[in-house]
Structures are given as structure tokens and as C-alpha cells.
């Protein structure tokens, strides 16, 4: 609706007319097309603010949530990767809990948001969100088993799947 209003409201034409008047030093002639363009833009803003986005708001929220999970997953992998064996052993339970929390965050993302963009989160067939969750679960298991080197590939797999989901 907002896109149609933008085109039908001739926002670009109005602004071009105002710009032409300004370059010709006809400031009063620029006022009317500027006001008309502003009125159309305000109406578009109102539409978008009322959720008339055809699901794009859900997509943006979903992407933002996935980006935050990806950031946290990378941070956790970097900790796991950089730890010396003594530090790894002393912090493995804490990191395992952090990995579990990330998987829980991923599970909490609204399934309806995925449906609105054509992803079926219940069907594992190639869904990067499910792949990320499975990789996170494997990382959690290997963290709990004190397998530092085996954990990192699972964390990298989770990151790659999250990147695919974001894309």
C-alpha cells in the first residue's frame, strides 16, 4: 500500500518540481509541491507505522534476532577456540549453559514469522534455522563432554547456518 501510494502520489515528480523551482529562484513556487510530497510521505509513514507492511516488519525482527544470536554464537566460539585446556575445563559448564541459552533463543523466534516468509520451521529439509539449532545442540553436547576441538566445528556450522538463515 505504501509503495502504491508513493507512486500514485508522484512523490518524485513533486520533489523534482520543487527542486526546479528552487534552482530558478522561485521559492514560493517550490512550497506547494514540497507540501504535497510531504503529505504523501506522512501518509506512507502512517501506513508503515500501523503495521501495514505486508509482513516485512516480521522479517526485519526475525533477521535482527538471528543477527544477535549469530553475534553471541561467534563470541562463544571465540572463547572456546582461544581457551587453553585448563581454562576450557574450568569454564566448560558455563559455556555449555551459554550454548544451551543460545539454542533456546533460537527456539523462541516466532514460528509465525518464519511462515510469513515461506519457511517451514517444523520441516528440517534444508531449513538453516533447524540446521543451526542442531549444530548448537551438538556443540552443547561436546562442550559437556570436555571435547574442545570437537566443539568448534559444530559452532562454526551453527554460525554458517545462521548466516544462511539471515540471507
Buried (B, 14 or more C-beta within 10 A) or exposed (E): EBEEBBEEBBBEEBBEBBEEBEEEEEEEBBEEBBEBBBEBBEBBEEBBEEEEBEEBBBBEEBBEBBBEBBEBBBEBBEBBBEBEEEEBEEBBEEBBEBBBBBBEBBEEBEBEBBBBEEBEBEEEEEBBBBBBBBBBBBBBBBBBEBBBEBBBBBBBBBBBBBBBBBE
